[in-house]
Amino acid sequence: MEVIVALAVIAFSLAAAASAVSNSAGTASSLQQRTYAHWVAMNKMTELHATKKWPSTGTSKGSTLMARHEWFWSVKVSKTPNQKIRRVDVRVRSDENDESPLVTLTGFIGQS
């Protein structure tokens, strides 16, 4: 009887450990995806700053290849109360049909 109880305790312990490892792997994968998406958003924002062109308001979309994966981004440029500053929202998705972005990065571009 004691052996059966001991085996049951070991079985439950191993099941809990396997579940913890599985959750940890899922979390690591999610964090990796969001990190790459953030890099894509930062690259798009940096491109806008580096060109030093005054962006027109509106939304543009495209895709970028990073880490052997195609990332889908949208850049929305909108006016602010200050006419010499534009707000830029960069949203990055891992799938073109995905409704919610993995990352949204907001920045501002000023006119010289």
C-alpha positions in Angstrom: 0.0 0.0 0.0 2.8 2.4 0.9 4.5 1.7 -2.5 1.2 2.6 -4.3 0.9 5.9 -2.4 4.6 6.7 -3.1 4.1 6.0 -6.8 1.0 8.2 -6.9 2.9 11.1 -5.2 5.8 10.7 -7.7 3.3 10.6 -10.6 1.6 13.8 -9.5 5.0 15.5 -8.9 6.2 14.6 -12.4 2.9 15.8 -13.9 3.3 19.1 -12.1 6.9 19.5 -13.2 6.0 18.7 -16.9 3.3 21.3 -16.8 5.7 23.9 -15.3 8.2 23.2 -18.1 5.6 23.4 -20.8 4.3 26.8 -19.4 7.8 28.1 -19.2 8.5 27.2 -22.9 5.3 28.8 -24.0 6.2 32.0 -22.1 9.7 32.1 -23.6 8.3 31.7 -27.1 5.8 34.5 -26.6 8.5 36.8 -25.2 10.7 36.0 -28.2 7.9 36.9 -30.6 7.2 40.2 -28.9 10.9 41.1 -28.8 11.2 40.6 -32.5 8.0 42.5 -33.1 9.4 45.4 -31.0 12.6 45.4 -33.0 10.6 45.7 -36.2 8.6 48.6 -34.8 11.8 50.4 -33.6 13.3 49.9 -37.1 10.3 51.5 -38.7 10.3 54.4 -36.3 14.1 54.9 -36.9 13.5 54.9 -40.7 11.0 57.7 -40.3 13.4 59.7 -38.1 16.4 59.0 -40.3 14.8 60.2 -43.6 14.1 63.5 -42.0 11.0 63.9 -44.3 7.9 65.5 -42.9 5.4 62.5 -42.9 1.9 63.0 -44.3 -1.0 61.9 -42.2 -2.6 58.6 -42.9 -1.8 54.9 -42.6 0.7 52.8 -44.5 1.2 49.1 -44.3 3.9 46.6 -45.2 5.9 43.7 -44.1 9.5 43.1 -43.0 11.5 39.9 -42.8 13.3 39.4 -39.5 14.6 36.2 -37.9 13.3 34.1 -40.8 9.8 35.3 -40.2 7.6 37.9 -42.0 6.3 40.6 -39.7 3.3 42.8 -40.8 3.4 46.4 -39.7 1.2 49.4 -40.1 2.3 53.0 -39.5 -0.4 55.6 -38.6 0.7 59.2 -38.8 -1.7 61.7 -37.2 -1.7 65.4 -36.4 -1.1 66.9 -32.9 -2.2 70.2 -31.4 1.3 71.5 -32.3 1.4 71.8 -36.1 5.1 71.2 -36.2 4.8 67.7 -34.5 3.3 64.5 -35.8 2.3 61.5 -33.8 3.4 58.1 -35.2 1.9 54.8 -34.1 3.7 51.6 -35.4 1.8 48.4 -34.9 3.4 45.0 -35.6 1.6 41.7 -36.1 3.0 38.2 -36.6 0.1 37.3 -38.9 -1.4 39.6 -41.5 -5.0 38.6 -40.5 -4.3 39.0 -36.8 -6.6 41.7 -35.3 -4.5 42.6 -32.2 -0.9 43.7 -32.7 1.9 42.1 -30.7 3.5 45.5 -30.2 2.4 49.1 -30.6 5.1 51.7 -30.5 4.2 55.4 -30.3 6.6 58.3 -31.2 6.7 61.8 -32.4 8.4 63.5 -35.3 9.1 67.2 -35.4 9.4 69.5 -38.3 12.7 71.4 -38.6 
